[in-house]
Amino acid sequence: MTALAKRLLVILFLFFFLVYCSTDKKTMINSVTGPVMITAGDIWLSHEHILVDLIGTDSIDQKKWQHESVIEATSEYFEELK
């Protein structure tokens, strides 16, 4: 490969790299109000549900939840993430 060909490849690479970096990348996230487009400068908070009761909101009874067993089953994973 000649020096000119190498120089042209570098220039092409830089051109495409700059175009790629300057494009507005948009990502879709699902929020509680529906899909939302976010861009690189946006801030959003994610969260996870550790204890989930799928019985339905009209039948929830917190006395039936076994908090200690959930803590015991998940604490190792949270320590690893920490």
C-alpha positions in Angstrom: 0.0 0.0 0.0 1.4 3.3 -1.0 1.8 6.3 1.3 -0.9 8.2 -0.5 -3.4 5.3 -0.1 -2.6 5.1 3.6 -3.1 8.8 4.0 -6.5 8.6 2.1 -7.6 5.7 4.4 -6.7 7.8 7.5 -8.6 10.8 6.2 -11.6 8.7 5.3 -11.5 7.1 8.8 -11.4 10.5 10.5 -14.2 11.8 8.3 -16.5 8.9 9.2 -15.5 9.0 12.8 -16.3 12.7 13.1 -19.7 12.2 11.3 -20.5 9.3 13.6 -19.6 11.3 16.7 -21.6 14.4 15.7 -24.8 12.6 14.8 -27.6 12.9 17.4 -28.0 9.4 18.8 -31.5 8.9 20.2 -32.6 6.0 22.3 -36.0 4.9 23.3 -36.8 4.0 26.9 -40.1 2.8 28.3 -41.4 5.0 31.2 -44.5 4.7 33.3 -46.2 7.1 30.9 -45.1 5.3 27.8 -42.1 5.4 25.4 -39.7 8.4 25.6 -36.9 9.4 23.3 -33.7 10.3 25.2 -30.5 11.8 24.0 -27.0 11.7 25.3 -27.4 14.7 27.6 -30.6 13.5 29.3 -30.6 12.1 32.8 -33.0 9.4 33.9 -33.2 7.1 36.9 -33.8 3.4 36.7 -34.8 1.1 39.5 -35.5 -2.5 40.1 -38.3 -4.2 42.1 -36.8 -6.6 44.5 -40.1 -7.8 46.0 -42.9 -8.2 43.6 -46.5 -9.1 44.4 -48.3 -10.1 41.2 -51.6 -10.7 42.9 -53.2 -7.4 41.8 -53.4 -4.0 43.6 -56.9 -4.8 44.9 -55.7 -7.9 46.8 -52.3 -6.8 48.1 -51.7 -7.8 51.7 -48.3 -6.8 53.0 -48.6 -9.2 56.0 -48.3 -12.1 53.5 -44.9 -10.9 52.3 -41.9 -12.7 53.5 -39.4 -9.9 53.7 -36.7 -11.8 55.5 -36.6 -14.6 53.0 -36.4 -12.1 50.1 -33.5 -10.3 51.9 -31.8 -13.6 52.5 -32.2 -14.7 48.9 -31.0 -11.4 47.3 -28.5 -9.9 49.7 -25.5 -11.9 48.3 -26.3 -10.5 44.8 -26.5 -6.9 46.1 -23.2 -7.2 48.0 -21.6 -8.4 44.7 -23.1 -5.5 42.8 -21.9 -3.0 45.5 
